[in-house]
C-alpha cells in the first residue's frame, strides 16, 4: 500500500501536483472556447443538468488555470 501527496511543501511554499494521473490538460484558451460553444448552443430537457455540472467544472478549471 502506498500514498501519493496531493500537495508538496517546499521551503514554506505549497505546490499542488499539476497532473497526478498524467491525463491531458486544457489551456485557458481551450476552456474559454468550450464555454463559448456551450453558451451559443441550445440545450433541452435532460441535457441541462449534465450541462450545468460540466460547465461548473470547466469554470473551476479556468479559474485554477489563470492563478
mmCIF file of the N, C-alpha and C atoms, coordinates in Angstrom:
data_MODEL
# 
_entry.id   MODEL 
# 
loop_
_atom_site.group_PDB 
_atom_site.id 
_atom_site.type_symbol 
_atom_site.label_atom_id 
_atom_site.label_alt_id 
_atom_site.label_comp_id 
_atom_site.label_asym_id 
_atom_site.label_entity_id 
_atom_site.label_seq_id 
_atom_site.pdbx_PDB_ins_code 
_atom_site.Cartn_x 
_atom_site.Cartn_y 
_atom_site.Cartn_z 
_atom_site.occupancy 
_atom_site.B_iso_or_equiv 
_atom_site.pdbx_formal_charge 
_atom_site.auth_seq_id 
_atom_site.auth_comp_id 
_atom_site.auth_asym_id 
_atom_site.auth_atom_id 
_atom_site.pdbx_PDB_model_num 
ATOM 1   N N  . UNK A 1 1  ? 0.854   -1.171 0.000   1.00 0.00 ? 1  UNK A N  1 
ATOM 2   C CA . UNK A 1 1  ? 0.000   0.000  0.000   1.00 0.00 ? 1  UNK A CA 1 
ATOM 3   C C  . UNK A 1 1  ? 0.896   1.228  0.000   1.00 0.00 ? 1  UNK A C  1 
ATOM 4   N N  . UNK A 1 2  ? 0.549   2.223  -0.826  1.00 0.00 ? 2  UNK A N  1 
ATOM 5   C CA . UNK A 1 2  ? 1.338   3.436  -0.900  1.00 0.00 ? 2  UNK A CA 1 
ATOM 6   C C  . UNK A 1 2  ? 0.467   4.669  -0.867  1.00 0.00 ? 2  UNK A C  1 
ATOM 7   N N  . UNK A 1 3  ? 1.100   5.774  -0.605  1.00 0.00 ? 3  UNK A N  1 
ATOM 8   C CA . UNK A 1 3  ? 0.401   7.041  -0.542  1.00 0.00 ? 3  UNK A CA 1 
ATOM 9   C C  . UNK A 1 3  ? 1.027   8.001  -1.548  1.00 0.00 ? 3  UNK A C  1 
ATOM 10  N N  . UNK A 1 4  ? 0.211   8.881  -2.090  1.00 0.00 ? 4  UNK A N  1 
ATOM 11  C CA . UNK A 1 4  ? 0.705   9.873  -3.033  1.00 0.00 ? 4  UNK A CA 1 
ATOM 12  C C  . UNK A 1 4  ? 0.242   11.245 -2.571  1.00 0.00 ? 4  UNK A C  1 
ATOM 13  N N  . UNK A 1 5  ? 1.151   12.182 -2.500  1.00 0.00 ? 5  UNK A N  1 
ATOM 14  C CA . UNK A 1 5  ? 0.835   13.522 -1.996  1.00 0.00 ? 5  UNK A CA 1 
ATOM 15  C C  . UNK A 1 5  ? 0.108   14.342 -3.041  1.00 0.00 ? 5  UNK A C  1 
ATOM 16  N N  . UNK A 1 6  ? -0.922  15.059 -2.619  1.00 0.00 ? 6  UNK A N  1 
ATOM 17  C CA . UNK A 1 6  ? -1.617  15.986 -3.498  1.00 0.00 ? 6  UNK A CA 1 
ATOM 18  C C  . UNK A 1 6  ? -0.987  17.366 -3.433  1.00 0.00 ? 6  UNK A C  1 
ATOM 19  N N  . UNK A 1 7  ? -0.247  17.627 -2.362  1.00 0.00 ? 7  UNK A N  1 
ATOM 20  C CA . UNK A 1 7  ? 0.452   18.894 -2.191  1.00 0.00 ? 7  UNK A CA 1 
ATOM 21  C C  . UNK A 1 7  ? 1.878   18.600 -1.746  1.00 0.00 ? 7  UNK A C  1 
ATOM 22  N N  . UNK A 1 8  ? 2.800   19.399 -2.230  1.00 0.00 ? 8  UNK A N  1 
ATOM 23  C CA . UNK A 1 8  ? 4.207   19.232 -1.876  1.00 0.00 ? 8  UNK A CA 1 
ATOM 24  C C  . UNK A 1 8  ? 4.667   20.523 -1.206  1.00 0.00 ? 8  UNK A C  1 
ATOM 25  N N  . UNK A 1 9  ? 5.231   20.418 -0.010  1.00 0.00 ? 9  UNK A N  1 
ATOM 26  C CA . UNK A 1 9  ? 5.713   21.579 0.726   1.00 0.00 ? 9  UNK A CA 1 
ATOM 27  C C  . UNK A 1 9  ? 7.204   21.739 0.470   1.00 0.00 ? 9  UNK A C  1 
ATOM 28  N N  . UNK A 1 10 ? 7.562   22.847 -0.173  1.00 0.00 ? 10 UNK A N  1 
ATOM 29  C CA . UNK A 1 10 ? 8.963   23.134 -0.478  1.00 0.00 ? 10 UNK A CA 1 
ATOM 30  C C  . UNK A 1 10 ? 9.286   24.523 0.045   1.00 0.00 ? 10 UNK A C  1 
ATOM 31  N N  . UNK A 1 11 ? 10.110  24.596 1.090   1.00 0.00 ? 11 UNK A N  1 
ATOM 32  C CA . UNK A 1 11 ? 10.536  25.851 1.691   1.00 0.00 ? 11 UNK A CA 1 
ATOM 33  C C  . UNK A 1 11 ? 9.358   26.816 1.893   1.00 0.00 ? 11 UNK A C  1 
ATOM 34  N N  . UNK A 1 12 ? 8.407   26.390 2.680   1.00 0.00 ? 12 UNK A N  1 
ATOM 35  C CA . UNK A 1 12 ? 7.240   27.182 3.059   1.00 0.00 ? 12 UNK A CA 1 
ATOM 36  C C  . UNK A 1 12 ? 6.307   27.532 1.896   1.00 0.00 ? 12 UNK A C  1 
ATOM 37  N N  . UNK A 1 13 ? 6.435   26.873 0.771   1.00 0.00 ? 13 UNK A N  1 
ATOM 38  C CA . UNK A 1 13 ? 5.529   27.089 -0.353  1.00 0.00 ? 13 UNK A CA 1 
ATOM 39  C C  . UNK A 1 13 ? 4.783   25.794 -0.611  1.00 0.00 ? 13 UNK A C  1 
ATOM 40  N N  . UNK A 1 14 ? 3.491   25.902 -0.809  1.00 0.00 ? 14 UNK A N  1 
ATOM 41  C CA . UNK A 1 14 ? 2.710   24.710 -1.134  1.00 0.00 ? 14 UNK A CA 1 
ATOM 42  C C  . UNK A 1 14 ? 2.498   24.692 -2.636  1.00 0.00 ? 14 UNK A C  1 
ATOM 43  N N  . UNK A 1 15 ? 2.925   23.593 -3.255  1.00 0.00 ? 15 UNK A N  1 
ATOM 44  C CA . UNK A 1 15 ? 2.732   23.427 -4.685  1.00 0.00 ? 15 UNK A CA 1 
ATOM 45  C C  . UNK A 1 15 ? 1.845   22.210 -4.901  1.00 0.00 ? 15 UNK A C  1 
ATOM 46  N N  . UNK A 1 16 ? 0.749   22.415 -5.585  1.00 0.00 ? 16 UNK A N  1 
ATOM 47  C CA . UNK A 1 16 ? -0.130  21.297 -5.895  1.00 0.00 ? 16 UNK A CA 1 
ATOM 48  C C  . UNK A 1 16 ? 0.461   20.523 -7.057  1.00 0.00 ? 16 UNK A C  1 
ATOM 49  N N  . UNK A 1 17 ? 0.265   19.222 -7.018  1.00 0.00 ? 17 UNK A N  1 
ATOM 50  C CA . UNK A 1 17 ? 0.746   18.381 -8.102  1.00 0.00 ? 17 UNK A CA 1 
ATOM 51  C C  . UNK A 1 17 ? -0.051  18.728 -9.351  1.00 0.00 ? 17 UNK A C  1 
ATOM 52  N N  . UNK A 1 18 ? 0.626   19.065 -10.431 1.00 0.00 ? 18 UNK A N  1 
ATOM 53  C CA . UNK A 1 18 ? -0.018  19.584 -11.632 1.00 0.00 ? 18 UNK A CA 1 
ATOM 54  C C  . UNK A 1 18 ? -1.033  18.609 -12.239 1.00 0.00 ? 18 UNK A C  1 
ATOM 55  N N  . UNK A 1 19 ? -0.625  17.420 -12.515 1.00 0.00 ? 19 UNK A N  1 
ATOM 56  C CA . UNK A 1 19 ? -1.500  16.444 -13.146 1.00 0.00 ? 19 UNK A CA 1 
ATOM 57  C C  . UNK A 1 19 ? -1.149  15.068 -12.607 1.00 0.00 ? 19 UNK A C  1 
ATOM 58  N N  . UNK A 1 20 ? -1.737  14.673 -11.488 1.00 0.00 ? 20 UNK A N  1 
ATOM 59  C CA . UNK A 1 20 ? -1.293  13.472 -10.798 1.00 0.00 ? 20 UNK A CA 1 
ATOM 60  C C  . UNK A 1 20 ? -1.433  12.173 -11.587 1.00 0.00 ? 20 UNK A C  1 
ATOM 61  N N  . UNK A 1 21 ? -2.351  12.106 -12.508 1.00 0.00 ? 21 UNK A N  1 
ATOM 62  C CA . UNK A 1 21 ? -2.559  10.860 -13.240 1.00 0.00 ? 21 UNK A CA 1 
ATOM 63  C C  . UNK A 1 21 ? -1.999  10.911 -14.656 1.00 0.00 ? 21 UNK A C  1 
ATOM 64  N N  . UNK A 1 22 ? -1.346  11.985 -15.020 1.00 0.00 ? 22 UNK A N  1 
ATOM 65  C CA . UNK A 1 22 ? -0.765  12.095 -16.349 1.00 0.00 ? 22 UNK A CA 1 
ATOM 66  C C  . UNK A 1 22 ? -1.811  12.296 -17.435 1.00 0.00 ? 22 UNK A C  1 
ATOM 67  N N  . UNK A 1 23 ? -3.003  12.758 -17.064 1.00 0.00 ? 23 UNK A N  1 
ATOM 68  C CA . UNK A 1 23 ? -4.056  12.991 -18.039 1.00 0.00 ? 23 UNK A CA 1 
ATOM 69  C C  . UNK A 1 23 ? -3.801  14.291 -18.781 1.00 0.00 ? 23 UNK A C  1 
ATOM 70  N N  . UNK A 1 24 ? -4.326  14.414 -19.995 1.00 0.00 ? 24 UNK A N  1 
ATOM 71  C CA . UNK A 1 24 ? -4.153  15.672 -20.719 1.00 0.00 ? 24 UNK A CA 1 
ATOM 72  C C  . UNK A 1 24 ? -4.853  16.813 -19.993 1.00 0.00 ? 24 UNK A C  1 
ATOM 73  N N  . UNK A 1 25 ? -4.331  18.012 -20.131 1.00 0.00 ? 25 UNK A N  1 
ATOM 74  C CA . UNK A 1 25 ? -4.945  19.176 -19.505 1.00 0.00 ? 25 UNK A CA 1 
ATOM 75  C C  . UNK A 1 25 ? -5.353  20.154 -20.599 1.00 0.00 ? 25 UNK A C  1 
ATOM 76  N N  . UNK A 1 26 ? -6.190  21.117 -20.220 1.00 0.00 ? 26 UNK A N  1 
ATOM 77  C CA . UNK A 1 26 ? -6.661  22.126 -21.159 1.00 0.00 ? 26 UNK A CA 1 
ATOM 78  C C  . UNK A 1 26 ? -6.051  23.479 -20.814 1.00 0.00 ? 26 UNK A C  1 
ATOM 79  N N  . UNK A 1 27 ? -5.717  24.239 -21.834 1.00 0.00 ? 27 UNK A N  1 
ATOM 80  C CA . UNK A 1 27 ? -5.221  25.595 -21.612 1.00 0.00 ? 27 UNK A CA 1 
ATOM 81  C C  . UNK A 1 27 ? -6.416  26.511 -21.335 1.00 0.00 ? 27 UNK A C  1 
ATOM 82  N N  . UNK A 1 28 ? -6.139  27.713 -20.860 1.00 0.00 ? 28 UNK A N  1 
ATOM 83  C CA . UNK A 1 28 ? -7.200  28.691 -20.605 1.00 0.00 ? 28 UNK A CA 1 
ATOM 84  C C  . UNK A 1 28 ? -7.976  29.002 -21.876 1.00 0.00 ? 28 UNK A C  1 
ATOM 85  N N  . UNK A 1 29 ? -7.264  29.088 -22.999 1.00 0.00 ? 29 UNK A N  1 
ATOM 86  C CA . UNK A 1 29 ? -7.918  29.384 -24.275 1.00 0.00 ? 29 UNK A CA 1 
ATOM 87  C C  . UNK A 1 29 ? -8.848  28.253 -24.690 1.00 0.00 ? 29 UNK A C  1 
ATOM 88  N N  . UNK A 1 30 ? -8.435  27.015 -24.481 1.00 0.00 ? 30 UNK A N  1 
ATOM 89  C CA . UNK A 1 30 ? -9.275  25.866 -24.831 1.00 0.00 ? 30 UNK A CA 1 
ATOM 90  C C  . UNK A 1 30 ? -10.523 25.803 -23.957 1.00 0.00 ? 30 UNK A C  1 
ATOM 91  N N  . UNK A 1 31 ? -10.367 26.112 -22.680 1.00 0.00 ? 31 UNK A N  1 
ATOM 92  C CA . UNK A 1 31 ? -11.516 26.116 -21.770 1.00 0.00 ? 31 UNK A CA 1 
ATOM 93  C C  . UNK A 1 31 ? -12.492 27.214 -22.176 1.00 0.00 ? 31 UNK A C  1 
ATOM 94  N N  . UNK A 1 32 ? -11.984 28.412 -22.489 1.00 0.00 ? 32 UNK A N  1 
ATOM 95  C CA . UNK A 1 32 ? -12.855 29.507 -22.922 1.00 0.00 ? 32 UNK A CA 1 
ATOM 96  C C  . UNK A 1 32 ? -13.577 29.143 -24.215 1.00 0.00 ? 32 UNK A C  1 
ATOM 97  N N  . UNK A 1 33 ? -12.895 28.477 -25.127 1.00 0.00 ? 33 UNK A N  1 
ATOM 98  C CA . UNK A 1 33 ? -13.508 28.038 -26.379 1.00 0.00 ? 33 UNK A CA 1 
ATOM 99  C C  . UNK A 1 33 ? -14.693 27.128 -26.096 1.00 0.00 ? 33 UNK A C  1 
ATOM 100 N N  . UNK A 1 34 ? -14.520 26.158 -25.220 1.00 0.00 ? 34 UNK A N  1 
ATOM 101 C CA . UNK A 1 34 ? -15.608 25.237 -24.872 1.00 0.00 ? 34 UNK A CA 1 
ATOM 102 C C  . UNK A 1 34 ? -16.760 25.967 -24.191 1.00 0.00 ? 34 UNK A C  1 
ATOM 103 N N  . UNK A 1 35 ? -16.444 26.891 -23.297 1.00 0.00 ? 35 UNK A N  1 
ATOM 104 C CA . UNK A 1 35 ? -17.501 27.646 -22.618 1.00 0.00 ? 35 UNK A CA 1 
ATOM 105 C C  . UNK A 1 35 ? -18.299 28.504 -23.606 1.00 0.00 ? 35 UNK A C  1 
ATOM 106 N N  . UNK A 1 36 ? -17.627 29.073 -24.606 1.00 0.00 ? 36 UNK A N  1 
ATOM 107 C CA . UNK A 1 36 ? -18.327 29.870 -25.618 1.00 0.00 ? 36 UNK A CA 1 
ATOM 108 C C  . UNK A 1 36 ? -19.235 29.002 -26.477 1.00 0.00 ? 36 UNK A C  1 
ATOM 109 N N  . UNK A 1 37 ? -18.779 27.799 -26.828 1.00 0.00 ? 37 UNK A N  1 
ATOM 110 C CA . UNK A 1 37 ? -19.612 26.873 -27.603 1.00 0.00 ? 37 UNK A CA 1 
ATOM 111 C C  . UNK A 1 37 ? -20.855 26.496 -26.798 1.00 0.00 ? 37 UNK A C  1 
ATOM 112 N N  . UNK A 1 38 ? -20.663 26.219 -25.510 1.00 0.00 ? 38 UNK A N  1 
ATOM 113 C CA . UNK A 1 38 ? -21.793 25.883 -24.640 1.00 0.00 ? 38 UNK A CA 1 
ATOM 114 C C  . UNK A 1 38 ? -22.760 27.071 -24.569 1.00 0.00 ? 38 UNK A C  1 
ATOM 115 N N  . UNK A 1 39 ? -22.215 28.272 -24.474 1.00 0.00 ? 39 UNK A N  1 
ATOM 116 C CA . UNK A 1 39 ? -23.047 29.470 -24.392 1.00 0.00 ? 39 UNK A CA 1 
ATOM 117 C C  . UNK A 1 39 ? -23.917 29.642 -25.639 1.00 0.00 ? 39 UNK A C  1 
ATOM 118 N N  . UNK A 1 40 ? -23.372 29.334 -26.809 1.00 0.00 ? 40 UNK A N  1 
ATOM 119 C CA . UNK A 1 40 ? -24.077 29.570 -28.070 1.00 0.00 ? 40 UNK A CA 1 
ATOM 120 C C  . UNK A 1 40 ? -25.032 28.445 -28.464 1.00 0.00 ? 40 UNK A C  1 
ATOM 121 N N  . UNK A 1 41 ? -24.959 27.312 -27.812 1.00 0.00 ? 41 UNK A N  1 
ATOM 122 C CA . UNK A 1 41 ? -25.781 26.157 -28.175 1.00 0.00 ? 41 UNK A CA 1 
ATOM 123 C C  . UNK A 1 41 ? -27.079 26.152 -27.375 1.00 0.00 ? 41 UNK A C  1 
ATOM 124 N N  . UNK A 1 42 ? -28.128 25.584 -27.951 1.00 0.00 ? 42 UNK A N  1 
ATOM 125 C CA . UNK A 1 42 ? -29.407 25.463 -27.253 1.00 0.00 ? 42 UNK A CA 1 
ATOM 126 C C  . UNK A 1 42 ? -29.548 24.026 -26.746 1.00 0.00 ? 42 UNK A C  1 
ATOM 127 N N  . UNK A 1 43 ? -29.717 23.887 -25.444 1.00 0.00 ? 43 UNK A N  1 
ATOM 128 C CA . UNK A 1 43 ? -29.869 22.579 -24.817 1.00 0.00 ? 43 UNK A CA 1 
ATOM 129 C C  . UNK A 1 43 ? -31.293 22.426 -24.317 1.00 0.00 ? 43 UNK A C  1 
ATOM 130 N N  . UNK A 1 44 ? -31.751 21.175 -24.246 1.00 0.00 ? 44 UNK A N  1 
ATOM 131 C CA . UNK A 1 44 ? -33.126 20.915 -23.819 1.00 0.00 ? 44 UNK A CA 1 
ATOM 132 C C  . UNK A 1 44 ? -33.176 19.778 -22.809 1.00 0.00 ? 44 UNK A C  1 
ATOM 133 N N  . UNK A 1 45 ? -34.210 19.815 -21.991 1.00 0.00 ? 45 UNK A N  1 
ATOM 134 C CA . UNK A 1 45 ? -34.573 18.722 -21.108 1.00 0.00 ? 45 UNK A CA 1 
ATOM 135 C C  . UNK A 1 45 ? -33.468 18.160 -20.251 1.00 0.00 ? 45 UNK A C  1 
ATOM 136 N N  . UNK A 1 46 ? -33.259 16.847 -20.389 1.00 0.00 ? 46 UNK A N  1 
ATOM 137 C CA . UNK A 1 46 ? -32.324 16.130 -19.517 1.00 0.00 ? 46 UNK A CA 1 
ATOM 138 C C  . UNK A 1 46 ? -30.874 16.553 -19.709 1.00 0.00 ? 46 UNK A C  1 
ATOM 139 N N  . UNK A 1 47 ? -30.559 17.210 -20.813 1.00 0.00 ? 47 UNK A N  1 
ATOM 140 C CA . UNK A 1 47 ? -29.194 17.676 -21.054 1.00 0.00 ? 47 UNK A CA 1 
ATOM 141 C C  . UNK A 1 47 ? -28.786 18.800 -20.105 1.00 0.00 ? 47 UNK A C  1 
ATOM 142 N N  . UNK A 1 48 ? -29.768 19.537 -19.597 1.00 0.00 ? 48 UNK A N  1 
ATOM 143 C CA . UNK A 1 48 ? -29.486 20.746 -18.824 1.00 0.00 ? 48 UNK A CA 1 
ATOM 144 C C  . UNK A 1 48 ? -28.734 20.439 -17.536 1.00 0.00 ? 48 UNK A C  1 
ATOM 145 N N  . UNK A 1 49 ? -29.111 19.384 -16.824 1.00 0.00 ? 49 UNK A N  1 
ATOM 146 C CA . UNK A 1 49 ? -28.430 19.053 -15.569 1.00 0.00 ? 49 UNK A CA 1 
ATOM 147 C C  . UNK A 1 49 ? -26.978 18.656 -15.807 1.00 0.00 ? 49 UNK A C  1 
ATOM 148 N N  . UNK A 1 50 ? -26.747 17.827 -16.796 1.00 0.00 ? 50 UNK A N  1 
ATOM 149 C CA . UNK A 1 50 ? -25.372 17.419 -17.127 1.00 0.00 ? 50 UNK A CA 1 
ATOM 150 C C  . UNK A 1 50 ? -24.576 18.631 -17.597 1.00 0.00 ? 50 UNK A C  1 
ATOM 151 N N  . UNK A 1 51 ? -25.205 19.464 -18.417 1.00 0.00 ? 51 UNK A N  1 
ATOM 152 C CA . UNK A 1 51 ? -24.549 20.674 -18.906 1.00 0.00 ? 51 UNK A CA 1 
ATOM 153 C C  . UNK A 1 51 ? -24.142 21.592 -17.762 1.00 0.00 ? 51 UNK A C  1 
ATOM 154 N N  . UNK A 1 52 ? -25.012 21.748 -16.774 1.00 0.00 ? 52 UNK A N  1 
ATOM 155 C CA . UNK A 1 52 ? -24.701 22.586 -15.616 1.00 0.00 ? 52 UNK A CA 1 
ATOM 156 C C  . UNK A 1 52 ? -23.457 22.073 -14.906 1.00 0.00 ? 52 UNK A C  1 
ATOM 157 N N  . UNK A 1 53 ? -23.396 20.756 -14.663 1.00 0.00 ? 53 UNK A N  1 
ATOM 158 C CA . UNK A 1 53 ? -22.251 20.169 -13.953 1.00 0.00 ? 53 UNK A CA 1 
ATOM 159 C C  . UNK A 1 53 ? -20.959 20.301 -14.755 1.00 0.00 ? 53 UNK A C  1 
ATOM 160 N N  . UNK A 1 54 ? -21.034 20.084 -16.052 1.00 0.00 ? 54 UNK A N  1 
ATOM 161 C CA . UNK A 1 54 ? -19.839 20.199 -16.903 1.00 0.00 ? 54 UNK A CA 1 
ATOM 162 C C  . UNK A 1 54 ? -19.370 21.648 -16.959 1.00 0.00 ? 54 UNK A C  1 
ATOM 163 N N  . UNK A 1 55 ? -20.313 22.582 -17.101 1.00 0.00 ? 55 UNK A N  1 
ATOM 164 C CA . UNK A 1 55 ? -19.963 23.994 -17.150 1.00 0.00 ? 55 UNK A CA 1 
ATOM 165 C C  . UNK A 1 55 ? -19.317 24.447 -15.849 1.00 0.00 ? 55 UNK A C  1 
ATOM 166 N N  . UNK A 1 56 ? -19.848 23.985 -14.731 1.00 0.00 ? 56 UNK A N  1 
ATOM 167 C CA . UNK A 1 56 ? -19.268 24.331 -13.431 1.00 0.00 ? 56 UNK A CA 1 
ATOM 168 C C  . UNK A 1 56 ? -17.826 23.833 -13.328 1.00 0.00 ? 56 UNK A C  1 
ATOM 169 N N  . UNK A 1 57 ? -17.583 22.606 -13.775 1.00 0.00 ? 57 UNK A N  1 
ATOM 170 C CA . UNK A 1 57 ? -16.222 22.060 -13.743 1.00 0.00 ? 57 UNK A CA 1 
ATOM 171 C C  . UNK A 1 57 ? -15.285 22.850 -14.664 1.00 0.00 ? 57 UNK A C  1 
ATOM 172 N N  . UNK A 1 58 ? -15.767 23.210 -15.845 1.00 0.00 ? 58 UNK A N  1 
ATOM 173 C CA . UNK A 1 58 ? -14.945 23.999 -16.766 1.00 0.00 ? 58 UNK A CA 1 
ATOM 174 C C  . UNK A 1 58 ? -14.610 25.367 -16.177 1.00 0.00 ? 58 UNK A C  1 
ATOM 175 N N  . UNK A 1 59 ? -15.583 25.984 -15.527 1.00 0.00 ? 59 UNK A N  1 
ATOM 176 C CA . UNK A 1 59 ? -15.335 27.282 -14.898 1.00 0.00 ? 59 UNK A CA 1 
ATOM 177 C C  . UNK A 1 59 ? -14.293 27.160 -13.793 1.00 0.00 ? 59 UNK A C  1 
ATOM 178 N N  . UNK A 1 60 ? -14.364 26.092 -13.004 1.00 0.00 ? 60 UNK A N  1 
ATOM 179 C CA . UNK A 1 60 ? -13.378 25.878 -11.942 1.00 0.00 ? 60 UNK A CA 1 
ATOM 180 C C  . UNK A 1 60 ? -11.994 25.635 -12.536 1.00 0.00 ? 60 UNK A C  1 
ATOM 181 N N  . UNK A 1 61 ? -11.926 24.843 -13.611 1.00 0.00 ? 61 UNK A N  1 
ATOM 182 C CA . UNK A 1 61 ? -10.642 24.629 -14.288 1.00 0.00 ? 61 UNK A CA 1 
ATOM 183 C C  . UNK A 1 61 ? -10.073 25.939 -14.803 1.00 0.00 ? 61 UNK A C  1 
ATOM 184 N N  . UNK A 1 62 ? -10.942 26.768 -15.386 1.00 0.00 ? 62 UNK A N  1 
ATOM 185 C CA . UNK A 1 62 ? -10.488 28.051 -15.932 1.00 0.00 ? 62 UNK A CA 1 
ATOM 186 C C  . UNK A 1 62 ? -9.940  28.948 -14.818 1.00 0.00 ? 62 UNK A C  1 
ATOM 187 N N  . UNK A 1 63 ? -10.666 29.030 -13.715 1.00 0.00 ? 63 UNK A N  1 
ATOM 188 C CA . UNK A 1 63 ? -10.201 29.867 -12.610 1.00 0.00 ? 63 UNK A CA 1 
ATOM 189 C C  . UNK A 1 63 ? -8.873  29.363 -12.051 1.00 0.00 ? 63 UNK A C  1 
ATOM 190 N N  . UNK A 1 64 ? -8.701  28.054 -11.961 1.00 0.00 ? 64 UNK A N  1 
ATOM 191 C CA . UNK A 1 64 ? -7.435  27.493 -11.465 1.00 0.00 ? 64 UNK A CA 1 
ATOM 192 C C  . UNK A 1 64 ? -6.306  27.687 -12.456 1.00 0.00 ? 64 UNK A C  1 
ATOM 193 N N  . UNK A 1 65 ? -6.618  27.712 -13.746 1.00 0.00 ? 65 UNK A N  1 
ATOM 194 C CA . UNK A 1 65 ? -5.558  27.858 -14.751 1.00 0.00 ? 65 UNK A CA 1 
ATOM 195 C C  . UNK A 1 65 ? -5.078  29.303 -14.869 1.00 0.00 ? 65 UNK A C  1 
ATOM 196 N N  . UNK A 1 66 ? -5.886  30.256 -14.403 1.00 0.00 ? 66 UNK A N  1 
ATOM 197 C CA . UNK A 1 66 ? -5.487  31.670 -14.512 1.00 0.00 ? 66 UNK A CA 1 
ATOM 198 C C  . UNK A 1 66 ? -4.828  32.188 -13.244 1.00 0.00 ? 66 UNK A C  1 
ATOM 199 N N  . UNK A 1 67 ? -4.647  31.345 -12.254 1.00 0.00 ? 67 UNK A N  1 
ATOM 200 C CA . UNK A 1 67 ? -3.986  31.770 -10.992 1.00 0.00 ? 67 UNK A CA 1 
ATOM 201 C C  . UNK A 1 67 ? -2.499  31.866 -11.175 1.00 0.00 ? 67 UNK A C  1 
# 
